Structure formats: C-alpha cells, structure tokens
Amino acid sequence: MLRSWTRLDNLAISVVLSVLVSGVATALCAAIVHARTDARAANCLNNPLFLYHWLLNYQSEHGHPPPAVMFDSEGRPMHSWRAVVWAYGSPEFAARYDFSEPWNSPANLAAAQPVPVDLWCHNSQNSPACSTNYAAILDGDRCSLDSAGQGGPNKRRIVIVEVPDSTILWTEPRDVTLEEIARFPPPHDPGGLAAVFSDGSYRRLSIQEILAPEILDHWTRHLKAARAKKSPDR
C-alpha cells in the first residue's frame, strides 16, 4: 500500500539537498583557495627571475653589475639597484622616474606607484604598498649582486632572496644583511624563501639553508676573490 507524500518528506529532502549543496560549495571554495595559494606561491618563486633578467642585461651592457646603492656626489644614497635595472626593462618607468632626484622625492615616490607586479610576493600580505619582497644580500662592503652570471651548477651563489613581510620600498636603496635574514619571520610558503642563484637557477630555501656555513663560506670566498681581482693593490 502506497502512503501519501507528507510535509515531513518534503522537509527531509530539503535538508538532504541543503547538506549536499553546502558540501559541494565548501569543496569548491577549498579548491579555489588552494589553487589561488598555489598560484601565489608560484608567482613568488618566479617573479625574482624578471629582476635577475634585467640585472644581467645591465651587466651585459656595462661590463659589471650595478652597485647596490647609487650615491650622489656628496655621498648621499639616491637609488636602489632595483630602480636602475628595472628602467632597462620598462621604458614607461624610465620616462617617469628622475634619477637626478632622490628615490624619496615626491615626484619619484609617485613614479614608483604602483609597484611592478613582478617585484612583490602575493603571499606576503603584511607588506605596505609599493614595497618589494626581493633584495640583494649585503655582508660588509660585499654584495651578492657581484656574483650575477657566474658559477656552474656546483658553484652557485645566491644573488637575490625573498624578504617576507618586507618594508623595503622597491626604489629604496636598502637590501638585507645576514643578520637581518637570521631574524626573518617564518616564510609564508612551507618550502621556504625564493632564491635566485648566480647561474640563473632558482628554488626555495629555508632560512637555515640560506645561512648554512657551506653556502656562506663559498659565497664570501668568491666575493673576496672578485674584490681582490678588481683591486689587486689591496
């Protein structure tokens, strides 16, 4: 004997459908968030390659990498190497930015906006506007930029490193020291911080790997040798 359809049956079906729709929506949202996170992570790893590309272009034309900081005739810091090399790849930026004025003049601060998408990491949400997440490494008067374009697979040296939650404005003549790297907050990506090496390769490294004695010792010895070659009288 068939029973009649009741409101209770309608309610039960509505509940089941609601649960199914909610589950599908939750799964879709989780998939979208995961995909966006993966995309941001890939961008954070790949972005510094554009900076490294223009760094090599500058080096090819001038015969040497740019200084980490451009100074004026009175020894005042004026511009970052990032602004110098980016002008090679962006005629629009080069036309707006005035290298005769300091980086923080009103005109140049306006010219630096917005920060190029290739110079910041989308996973670093705590960085202020116009900041960059990529910097050279400084050790006294030595700079990792001097290693650009040198070394094979067994002699790679870090040239550019990711700076999590950076407060460095991208045209600001400021980079990071080994001491500052040791105080970095935990990387947003579980694989570590993006790093570009002197042979053009790139991968993620933990803070401990960046500061590993074997990496730093080889890097420091190379830069000392490069400096001695440039100044044999010292």
N, C-alpha and C positions, 0 to 999 in steps of 0.2 A: 504494500500500500504506500503510495507516494504522499509525503507530507507537504504541506503548503510552505511557500517561501516566507520567512519571517524577517522582521526588522533586525533581529539578532543575527541572522545570517548575513544581512547587508553590512552590519557593523563589523562582523568578523572579517569579511572580505576587505572592507575598507582598512582595517587595521593591518592585515597582511600586506595589502598593496602599499600602504604607507611605509611599512618596515622595509619592503623591497626597494621602493623608490629612495628612501633615506640611505639604505646601504649602498645602492648604486651611486648616488650623489656623493657620499663620503669617499667611496673608492675613486671616483673621478677626480674629486678635489685633491686627494692624496697623490694621485698620479700626476696631476698638473703641477702641484707644489714640488714634487720630486723632479719632474722634468725641468722646471724653472731653476731649481737648485743646481742640477747637473749642468744646465746651460751657463749659469753664472760662474760655476766652478771652471768650466772650460774656457770662458772668456778671461777669467782672472789669470789662467795659466798661459793663454795665447797672447794676451794684449801686450806684454812687455817685448814681444818679438818685433812689433812695429817700431817701438822705440829703439831697439837694438839695430834694426834695419837702417834707420836714419842715422844712427851713430856710426855705422860702417860707411855710409855714404859720405858723411863729413870727413871721416878718417881717410877715405879714398881720395878725396879732393885736396885735403890739406896735408896729407902725409903723416898725420898723428891724430889721436882722439882729442876732443875738446877738453879744456880744463873743467873741473867740476864746478868752478865758480869763475865768472868773468868779473874782473875788477876794473874800476876806472883809474885814471892817472893818479889819484890820491889814495889808492888802495882800498876804496870802499867796495864792498860786494854789490854787484849790479844785477847779474842774471845767472840763472841755472843753466847747466848744460842741456837740460831738457828743452828749454825755450830755444836754445841755439840750434839743436839738431832738428827740432820739430819745424822750425822755419824752413828747413830744406824740403820737407815733405808737404808743407801746407802754405802755398802762396798767399792764401787769404789771411792766415795768421801773420805771416811775414809782412804783409801790407798794413796790418792794423797795429802791430807791436813796434814800439820805438826803442831800439837798442841804445839810443843816446840818453834815454831816461832810465832811472832805476826800475826794477821789477814792480815795486810797490807804489809807483806814481799813480795818481787817479786814472790817467789815460791807459796805462799798461794793465792795471787791475781790471779795467773794463774790457780791454782787448783780450784778456785771458779767460773771459767768460763766454760760453760755458767751457768747462774742462773737456778736452777731447775724450771721447768715449774709450779710446784705446789706452788712456793713461790712468784709469781708475778701475778698481775691482768692485763689481756689483755686490759681492758678498760682504763687503766692508761697509756696513750701514751706519757706523758711528763717525765716519769721516765728514768734516764740514765741506760745504760747497767749494768747488774749484781746487780741491786737494787731489794729490796723486798718491797712489799706493805703490809706486815703483821708484827706487832710488839706487844710487851707487853706494859702495861701501868705502868708508874712509878709515885709514889707520895712520895717524900722524899726518905726514905730508904725502902719504901714498894713497892712491885712489884705484879702485877696481876697474875704472874705465881704461886704464893703461893696458889692460890685458885683452881688450876687444880685438877679435880677429886672429888671435894667436892660440896655439896649442891644439894637439890632436886629441883623440878620444881618451888617451891615458894621461893627458896633461891639461885637462880642462880646469878653468878657473872661473869662479862666479864673477859676473860683470854687473848684473842688475838683480836686485832682490825685491820681493814683495814686502811692503810695510803694512801690517794690519792696523786698522783704525788710525790711519795716518792723519796728521795735522799739517803736513807739508803742502803748501800751495804749489801747484805744478811748475810755476815760473820762479818760485822762491829758490835762492841759492843755498839750499840746505839738503843734505843727504844723511846717512846714518853711519854711526861708528859701531865697532864691535861691541862696545859696552852697551850701546842702545839696543842692539839686536838681542843681547842676553836678557834685556828687560822687556822684550816684546810680550804683548798678551798672547794667549794661545791662538794659533791660527784658526780661521773660520772653517777651513777645509781640513778634514781629518788627515788628508795626505800630506799636509804641511804647507809651506810657503812656496810660491812660484819663484824660480830662479833661472836666469838665462846665463849660459856659460860662454866662455871665450871662443869656442868653436861653433857657436850658433845653436847648440842643442839646448834643451830646456826640460826641466822636470820639477817636481815638488820635493822640498827638503824640510825636515823638522828643524827647529831652532838648534837642537843639539848637533845635527848633521852640518849645519852651516858653520857652527863654531868648532867642529871637530878638529883636533890638533893636526891631523894629516892634511886636511884641506887648507887650514890657515897657514901651516908651515910652508907648504908648497906655494901658496899664493904670495906670502910675504917674501920668500926667497926669489920668486920671479920678479916682483916689483923692485926689489933691491937691485937685482941684476940689470933690469931695464934702466933704473935711475943711474947706476954706475956707468952704463953704456952711453947715456946721454951726457953725463958729466964725469969723464974719466979722471979729471984732476982732483976729484973729491975722494 
